[in-house]
Each structure stands twice: as structure tokens, then as C-alpha cells.
Amino acid sequence: MSSGEETGVKLSAVLSALEKFAPLKLSEDWDNTGLLVEPYSPRNITKILLTNDLTEDVALEAKEQNCEMIISYHPPIFAPMKSVVQKSWKERIVSLLLENRIALFSPHTSWDSVYGGVNDWLASAFPFTESIPTITGEDPFTGAGRTLKINEGFKLSEAITRVKNVTGLKHVRLALGKGRTLSDNITTVALCAGSGGSVLKKVAHADLFLTGEMLHHDVLDAAQRGISVILTNHSDSERGFLKIFSTYLKSYLDNQVDVIVSQCDKDPLTTV
């Protein structure tokens, strides 16, 4: 596909598809979601790059791949910018996008909240019989986190394996709950993609917490309450959803737009 006006779709069509999947009103009040960069001279969108985090390398990847748009799950623009110059990496990204006429959209917590979004993808690791938002949003199907009721006979050791399979990770971190073993049955799981400590604190009881990262003392408190904790690293609890979403977006736009997942995007932390 080329970047001419005879191919692709208008930016407004992509924004409409994104709003249909996850309305921006589902975002948390503190979040900065939506269209964050819009070039002055519009052009049709023929290729979109999906990324969890927008680094300079990812921005350059979008340029090299001739993308007219980036959808970055995390908003790279959060604190107000007083200038767009070359002194910081975030300002350089904005400068590069404007220079190359690349639009930028960030969904973040709207994708966390919506039914079929990031938290539901993470929940697919488990054979649950019921899934409800841990903190209910505007209806019973949307909100922060998910609390799952699990089929009988599902062991903690199997939960660990399934989390690795869904996220594609070779290693996760485990805090074993007090008095618990890897052979214990898991009947309730509370999970929250990303940094889930504030959400999981509101759970009175579960056999297992799953999130990307938690504060040390929150992990300690959970373990002492008999709740085991699995941590994956922040963005590793989110990134796998992008492959699922790429298929949805391409289909919704009648295959007029190529939707690719960044090969440069990765969690800054690795186990060495």
C-alpha cells in the first residue's frame, strides 16, 4: 500500500473504529487518552503501527515502515510540554511525528476497562466460569481489573504455566501465599494488567493475584494473607493484546489498512 489519497482511509475512520471498540469515556479521569498528535496536513492512513510503549526506536520504526499512524497503548505525552525541541526523548518523538506527518493515538485505560480488552485477554490464561470487573465501571461488564471464578481442580503450578503461555514469557515472579503450595487448588483469581496494586488492594480475598508490578509491601501483605502473587513485569502483562487487536482493527477497516505490531517495543526490564 502507498500513502496516496486513492488508498487507505481517513484518520476520522480509524478514530471511529477505535471509539467503537473502546469509548474514551471508559478512561480513568487521570489518564491522557485519545488523539495526541495530529499532523497539520492530513493524509490517508494505509499502515498503522501498534506498540505498548512509544520510544524513539519505535517512532523511527514507524517512519521506516511508512506508517501514517501509531497507536501507543501507553500515552507518551502525559505531563504538559512547554516546548517541542531536541533536549528530551519525548519531545524528539513529537518532533519526529510532526515532521513525518504521523498521527498518534493512545487508548490506555479505556482498553483496560472495556469488555474484550487487555484485562480480558490476560484473563484468558485461566479456565474461568465467571469474570467480573474488580472495580465496576459504568456497567457490569466494564471497569478496572477482573475477578475470576475458576474451574475445580486447577492448581497454582498450572496457573503459572498458563500465564507464561499467554504472555510468551519464559519466567515470571512468584510470591507464594502463606501456608500455600504449588499443588494447591486455585478457585479465585484477581488480576489487573500493568501496575495493579491499587486495584488489587480492594479485593477482600482471592487465591491468586496476577499483575505486571506491585510495590514490595503490597506483595508482602498479600502473601501474608495467604494470597499468592504472580508478577510479569509491567508491560509484559499488556503487550500480547496488541496481536489480538491488530486483527480486529484490520477487519473493521475492511482490510484497507495494514496494521502491524512493533518489533522494537519491549519491556525495559529483563531477567538476566
N, C-alpha and C positions, 0 to 999 in steps of 0.2 A: 504493500500500500504506500502511496505517496502522500505528501502533505498538501495536495491541491484542494481546491474548493469543490471538485467534482467527486471526491471520495470522502469517506468518513461521515461524521455527524457534527452538529454544532455543539459547543460547550453546554448550552442550555439543555440539550437532550441527555447528556451524561449526568448533569446535575439533577435532572428529573428522575433518572434511573436510580441514582444514589439516594434521593429523598424517598422514593418508593420503597426501597429496601429497608432503610433505617431513617425515619424522620428525625431531623436535627433537634426537634423538641424533646427527644429522648435523652439528649446530652445532659450531663451534670451542669449545674449553674456555673461552677468554677472553670469549666472546660472552655477551650477555644477551638470550636469545630466549624466546618463549613468550607467555603471557598476562601483561601487565604492569600493566593496570588492570582491575579488576572491580568495578563498582558494587555497593553493599550490597544494593539492591533489584533483583532480576533482572527482566528483561523479554525478550520475544521479539525476535529480530533480523529486521527486514524490509528494512533497507538498510545496506550496508557501503560505506565509502569506502576506496579503495586509494590509498596515497601512498608515495613513495620516502622523503621526509623529513617529519616531523610538526612544522611550525611553528605559531605562533599563528594565522596566517591559515588554514592547513589545518584546524586544530581548529575554528575558527569556521565554516568552510565545512561541516564535518560537522554542526555544530549547525543551521545554516541549511537543510541538506538533509534534516534529520530522520533522520540516521543513528544507529543504536544501537551501531555498532561501527566502529572504524578499524583497518585493517591497515597498519602502517607498516613498510616493508622495513627501514629503519634503526631501531634501538631508541633512542627519545628519552630513555629512562631508562637510564643506564649507570653513572655514578658514584653512590654512595649519597646519598640526600636526607635531610637532618636535619630538614627542615620542609617543609610544603606551604603556602606563603604567596605573596604577590604580588611578592616582590622580584626574582625571575628568571623569564625566559620559560618555562623548562621546568617550574618549579613552577606557574606560571599555567596551563599546559596541563593538568597533572594536576588542578588545582583545577577547571578548566572541565569536564573529562571527568566527574569525580565528580559535580559539581553537575547535569550534564545526563544522567547515567546512560549514558555512552558507554563501552563496553569498548574496550580497546586490546591488540592482539597484534602482535608483531614476529617475523618469521622469519629475517631477515638471512642468516647463513652457511649455514643449513640449505637455503635456496633456492639458494645458490651451489653447494653440493655435489651436490644431488640431480640425477639424470638427468631432463632436460626442464626444468631450472630456468634461472636467469639466465644462467649461462655458456653453456649450450646455445643459448639464444636469441641471445646475442651471436655465437656460432659460426655461426649460420645465415646470416651475411653471406658465408660462403665456400663454394665448391663442393668440400667435403672428401670424401675417400674413407674416412677413418678419423678418429675422435675419441676420445681417451682423457684421463682426468683428469691434469693436470700433476703433482699430488701425490695419489696414490690414497688413498681413504678406506677404509671398511670392506669395500668390494667393488670389482671392476674398473670399475664404472660410476659411482661417486660419488667426490667429492673436490674439491680446490681447483683452479681453472683448467681449461683444456682445451688439449691439443696436437693439432694437426690436420695430416693429410697432405692436400695439395691436388692437384687435377687438373692435368695438364701444360698449359702454355700460359697460365697465369694470371699476369697482370702486376701489379706493385705499384700502378700507376695505377688498375687496375680494383679492386684491394683497397680503395683509398681511397674510390672511388665507392660501392662496396657497403657499406662501413662507414657512410658518410653516409646512404645509403638506409635501412638498418636502424634507425639511431638517430634519423633525422629531422633531422640536423644539417646546416647549410649549410657549416660549417667544422670541421675537425679540425686538430690539430697533428702535424707530421711531423718526425721526425729521420731523415734519410737515412743508412743504414749506409755505412761507409767503403768506397769503391770501387763503390757501388751506384748505379743509376739507376732512374727511374720505369718504364723499359721492361723491367727485369729480371724474370725469372720467379720466382714465389713457390711453393715446394714444401712448406714447413713454416711453420705459424703457431702461436705460443704466446700464449694470451690469458688474461686474468683481469679480470672486471668489478670496478669500484671502484678501490681502490688496490692494484695488483698487483705492486709492486716486489719484495716479499719472496717471492712465489711464482715470478715470472719469473726471479729470480736463480738458481733451482735448475735452469734449463733450460740444458743444455750448448751447444746450438746451435739456431737457428731463422733463417729468412729474415726473419721479421717478428714483433714483439711488438705486441699490442694490449691496452690497458688504459685506465682513466679518468685516472689520475695516477701519476707516478713521481717520485722525487727526482731532482734535476738530475744528480747524479753517477752514478746508476743509468742514466739515459738516455745520458749521455756514455759510460759503459763499454760499453753495448750497441752504440752506434753505432760505436765504435772496434773492436769485434769483428766489424763488418760486418753487424750486425742492425739493420734499420730499425725505427722505433718510431712507432706511431700513438697519440696521446692524445686523449681525447674530452671531458675534464672528468669528475670522479668519478661523479656520479650520472647523467650522460648515458649512461654505459655500462651502466646498470641500469634506468632508468625505463621504457623501452619494453616491458619484460617485463610490466608491470602490465596492459596491454591484453590480452595473451595469457592471463594468469592470471584476469582477470575473467570470461572466457568459461568457463574450466574450473570455477571456483567456483560460478558461477550454475547450470551444468548439473548439477554434483554435488549441489547442494542442491535439485534438481528445480524450478528456476525459482521457488522460493518466496521467494527473497531477491533484491533488486535490488543489483547490485554495480557501483559506479561508480568511475571514476578521477578523482582530484583535478584540478581545473583551476587551482588555485593553486600546486601543487607545481612547483618548477623548480630547476635548479642555481643556486646563488648567484653563480656566475661566468658572465659573458657576454663575448663578444668585441666590442669597441667600436672 
